[in-house]
């Protein structure tokens, strides 16, 4: 219950719903099911590593993505990136269907492409998410909101782990992969839909890529106040 000292989190439920439904997608596409899918289509350890490394190697795009926020705004950029990102889950579902009769030569390349496609658009969209939240979630609520957000994400992670292990224990490998990819697609659709309920906010000021390239290394390598 909201009080004068404790504002209600009800206006920010769509953001919490996004956190949960978003986990349904990335915890499958970037998690253990993705690695198991690579093994199923005959991918080598190198191929799986190329796909799995996309999550970390695409992180610079999250910084570069801030340079387009002034042009598209928080809401438009994130919705477009999240919608396009979800196409990777659709492609992985199609790959699963085609791999039922046996893996094809092109599948390893498509497997890597799906992972990189997902991660690149995820990074570009993530450049909008946290600044956007800081615009519409007031300071007096942020601490509680982000704490609950982490709790929601953790609950989703545990549910996915239990659900995926149950699917592979109960169903055939093909059926388990089909259900996993279907869950990831549903999570992608629902998480994108949640973004439409987030309030739009004024676009940030333009950021120069040249200035960004000069300042980012300085921020990364300058002495931290926590060093002492």
MITIZA-643343 format. One record per residue (C-alpha): residue number from 0; x, y, z. Coordinates in nm, 2 decimals, decimal comma. Example, Ala and Ser with C-alpha at 12.3 -4.5 7.8 and 13.67 -1.06 7.14 Angstrom:
<recs>
(0; (1,23; -0,45; 0,78))
(1; (1,37; -0,11; 0,71))
</recs>
This chain:
<recs>
(0; (0,00; 0,00; 0,00))
(1; (0,13; 0,34; -0,09))
(2; (0,18; 0,60; 0,18))
(3; (0,32; 0,95; 0,19))
(4; (0,67; 0,81; 0,27))
(5; (0,64; 0,51; 0,04))
(6; (0,50; 0,58; -0,31))
(7; (0,32; 0,29; -0,49))
(8; (0,50; 0,09; -0,75))
(9; (0,18; 0,02; -0,94))
(10; (0,25; 0,27; -1,22))
(11; (0,57; 0,08; -1,29))
(12; (0,42; -0,27; -1,31))
(13; (0,46; -0,27; -1,70))
(14; (0,84; -0,23; -1,64))
(15; (0,84; -0,53; -1,40))
(16; (0,63; -0,73; -1,64))
(17; (0,89; -0,65; -1,91))
(18; (1,17; -0,78; -1,68))
(19; (0,99; -1,11; -1,64))
(20; (0,88; -1,17; -2,00))
(21; (1,22; -1,05; -2,13))
(22; (1,38; -1,33; -1,93))
(23; (1,17; -1,59; -2,10))
(24; (1,36; -1,50; -2,43))
(25; (1,72; -1,43; -2,35))
(26; (1,76; -1,70; -2,09))
(27; (1,67; -1,95; -2,36))
(28; (1,84; -1,79; -2,67))
(29; (2,16; -1,71; -2,48))
(30; (2,15; -1,98; -2,22))
(31; (2,19; -2,35; -2,19))
(32; (1,92; -2,44; -2,45))
(33; (2,12; -2,25; -2,71))
(34; (2,43; -2,45; -2,62))
(35; (2,23; -2,77; -2,64))
(36; (2,08; -2,67; -2,97))
(37; (2,44; -2,62; -3,11))
(38; (2,53; -2,97; -2,99))
(39; (2,21; -3,11; -3,16))
(40; (2,29; -2,96; -3,50))
(41; (2,65; -3,09; -3,48))
(42; (2,83; -2,76; -3,40))
(43; (3,19; -2,78; -3,29))
(44; (3,31; -2,62; -2,96))
(45; (3,45; -2,34; -3,18))
(46; (3,11; -2,27; -3,34))
(47; (2,94; -2,27; -3,00))
(48; (3,20; -2,04; -2,86))
(49; (3,16; -1,80; -3,16))
(50; (2,78; -1,79; -3,08))
(51; (2,81; -1,76; -2,71))
(52; (3,08; -1,49; -2,72))
(53; (2,84; -1,26; -2,91))
(54; (2,68; -1,16; -2,58))
(55; (3,01; -1,01; -2,46))
(56; (3,17; -0,89; -2,79))
(57; (2,86; -0,70; -2,88))
(58; (2,86; -0,48; -2,57))
(59; (3,04; -0,19; -2,74))
(60; (2,73; -0,15; -2,95))
(61; (2,54; -0,06; -2,63))
(62; (2,76; 0,24; -2,59))
(63; (2,74; 0,34; -2,96))
(64; (2,36; 0,30; -2,95))
(65; (2,34; 0,60; -2,73))
(66; (2,44; 0,82; -3,02))
(67; (2,11; 0,75; -3,20))
(68; (1,88; 0,81; -2,90))
(69; (1,84; 1,18; -2,98))
(70; (1,71; 1,09; -3,33))
(71; (1,47; 0,81; -3,24))
(72; (1,40; 0,86; -2,87))
(73; (1,40; 0,60; -2,60))
(74; (1,07; 0,43; -2,68))
(75; (1,10; 0,40; -3,05))
(76; (1,46; 0,27; -3,05))
(77; (1,40; 0,01; -2,78))
(78; (1,07; -0,12; -2,94))
(79; (1,23; -0,15; -3,28))
(80; (1,54; -0,32; -3,15))
(81; (1,34; -0,56; -2,93))
(82; (1,10; -0,65; -3,22))
(83; (1,39; -0,71; -3,46))
(84; (1,59; -0,90; -3,20))
(85; (1,30; -1,15; -3,16))
(86; (1,34; -1,26; -3,52))
(87; (1,65; -1,46; -3,41))
(88; (1,42; -1,68; -3,19))
(89; (1,20; -1,74; -3,49))
(90; (1,50; -1,84; -3,70))
(91; (1,61; -2,08; -3,43))
(92; (1,26; -2,23; -3,42))
(93; (1,28; -2,28; -3,80))
(94; (1,62; -2,43; -3,77))
(95; (1,49; -2,67; -3,51))
(96; (1,21; -2,79; -3,74))
(97; (1,45; -2,84; -4,03))
(98; (1,71; -3,02; -3,81))
(99; (1,46; -3,29; -3,72))
(100; (1,57; -3,50; -4,02))
(101; (1,93; -3,44; -3,95))
(102; (2,16; -3,13; -3,93))
(103; (2,25; -2,95; -4,25))
(104; (2,58; -2,80; -4,35))
(105; (2,45; -2,44; -4,34))
(106; (2,31; -2,47; -3,99))
(107; (2,63; -2,39; -3,80))
(108; (2,67; -2,06; -3,99))
(109; (2,30; -1,98; -3,93))
(110; (2,34; -2,07; -3,56))
(111; (2,62; -1,81; -3,52))
(112; (2,43; -1,55; -3,72))
(113; (2,12; -1,59; -3,50))
(114; (2,32; -1,54; -3,18))
(115; (2,50; -1,23; -3,32))
(116; (2,18; -1,09; -3,46))
(117; (2,01; -1,13; -3,12))
(118; (2,30; -0,98; -2,93))
(119; (2,36; -0,68; -3,15))
(120; (2,00; -0,56; -3,14))
(121; (1,98; -0,65; -2,78))
(122; (2,28; -0,42; -2,71))
(123; (2,14; -0,14; -2,92))
(124; (1,81; -0,16; -2,74))
(125; (1,97; -0,18; -2,40))
(126; (2,14; 0,15; -2,46))
(127; (1,79; 0,30; -2,42))
(128; (1,64; 0,09; -2,14))
(129; (1,82; 0,21; -1,82))
(130; (1,83; 0,58; -1,92))
(131; (1,46; 0,56; -2,01))
(132; (1,38; 0,41; -1,67))
(133; (1,57; 0,69; -1,50))
(134; (1,35; 0,94; -1,68))
(135; (1,01; 0,80; -1,57))
(136; (1,09; 0,63; -1,24))
(137; (1,13; 0,89; -0,97))
(138; (1,43; 0,88; -0,74))
(139; (1,22; 0,80; -0,43))
(140; (1,10; 0,47; -0,60))
(141; (1,41; 0,36; -0,79))
(142; (1,57; 0,17; -0,51))
(143; (1,27; -0,04; -0,44))
(144; (1,19; -0,08; -0,81))
(145; (1,54; -0,21; -0,91))
(146; (1,55; -0,44; -0,61))
(147; (1,22; -0,59; -0,71))
(148; (1,33; -0,60; -1,07))
(149; (1,63; -0,81; -0,98))
(150; (1,40; -1,04; -0,78))
(151; (1,16; -1,08; -1,07))
(152; (1,45; -1,16; -1,31))
(153; (1,59; -1,42; -1,06))
(154; (1,24; -1,59; -1,02))
(155; (1,22; -1,60; -1,40))
(156; (1,56; -1,76; -1,43))
(157; (1,48; -2,03; -1,18))
(158; (1,15; -2,10; -1,36))
(159; (1,33; -2,13; -1,69))
(160; (1,59; -2,37; -1,55))
(161; (1,33; -2,59; -1,40))
(162; (1,10; -2,58; -1,70))
(163; (1,38; -2,65; -1,95))
(164; (1,51; -2,94; -1,76))
(165; (1,16; -3,08; -1,72))
(166; (1,09; -3,05; -2,09))
(167; (1,41; -3,24; -2,19))
(168; (1,33; -3,51; -1,92))
(169; (0,97; -3,56; -2,03))
(170; (0,96; -3,50; -2,41))
(171; (1,18; -3,60; -2,70))
(172; (1,47; -3,38; -2,79))
(173; (1,29; -3,23; -3,09))
(174; (0,98; -3,16; -2,89))
(175; (1,17; -3,01; -2,61))
(176; (1,36; -2,77; -2,84))
(177; (1,03; -2,68; -3,01))
(178; (0,87; -2,59; -2,68))
(179; (1,18; -2,39; -2,57))
(180; (1,19; -2,19; -2,89))
(181; (0,81; -2,13; -2,86))
(182; (0,85; -2,00; -2,51))
(183; (1,13; -1,77; -2,62))
(184; (0,92; -1,63; -2,91))
(185; (0,62; -1,58; -2,67))
(186; (0,85; -1,40; -2,43))
(187; (0,98; -1,18; -2,71))
(188; (0,63; -1,08; -2,82))
(189; (0,51; -1,01; -2,46))
(190; (0,82; -0,81; -2,36))
(191; (0,80; -0,60; -2,67))
(192; (0,42; -0,54; -2,60))
(193; (0,51; -0,43; -2,24))
(194; (0,73; -0,15; -2,38))
(195; (0,42; 0,01; -2,54))
(196; (0,29; 0,07; -2,19))
(197; (0,60; 0,25; -2,07))
(198; (0,55; 0,63; -2,07))
(199; (0,74; 0,81; -2,35))
(200; (1,00; 1,07; -2,24))
(201; (1,17; 1,36; -2,40))
(202; (1,46; 1,26; -2,62))
(203; (1,81; 1,31; -2,48))
(204; (2,06; 1,56; -2,61))
(205; (2,27; 1,45; -2,91))
(206; (2,59; 1,27; -2,83))
(207; (2,89; 1,31; -3,07))
(208; (3,05; 0,98; -3,17))
(209; (3,38; 1,16; -3,19))
(210; (3,34; 1,30; -2,84))
(211; (3,23; 0,95; -2,72))
(212; (3,54; 0,79; -2,86))
(213; (3,75; 1,04; -2,67))
(214; (3,57; 1,02; -2,34))
(215; (3,50; 0,65; -2,31))
(216; (3,87; 0,53; -2,29))
(217; (3,93; 0,81; -2,04))
(218; (3,65; 0,68; -1,82))
(219; (3,77; 0,32; -1,85))
(220; (4,13; 0,39; -1,77))
(221; (4,13; 0,69; -1,53))
(222; (4,18; 0,62; -1,16))
(223; (3,87; 0,52; -0,98))
(224; (3,76; 0,68; -0,65))
(225; (3,71; 0,32; -0,52))
(226; (4,08; 0,24; -0,58))
(227; (4,18; 0,37; -0,23))
</recs>
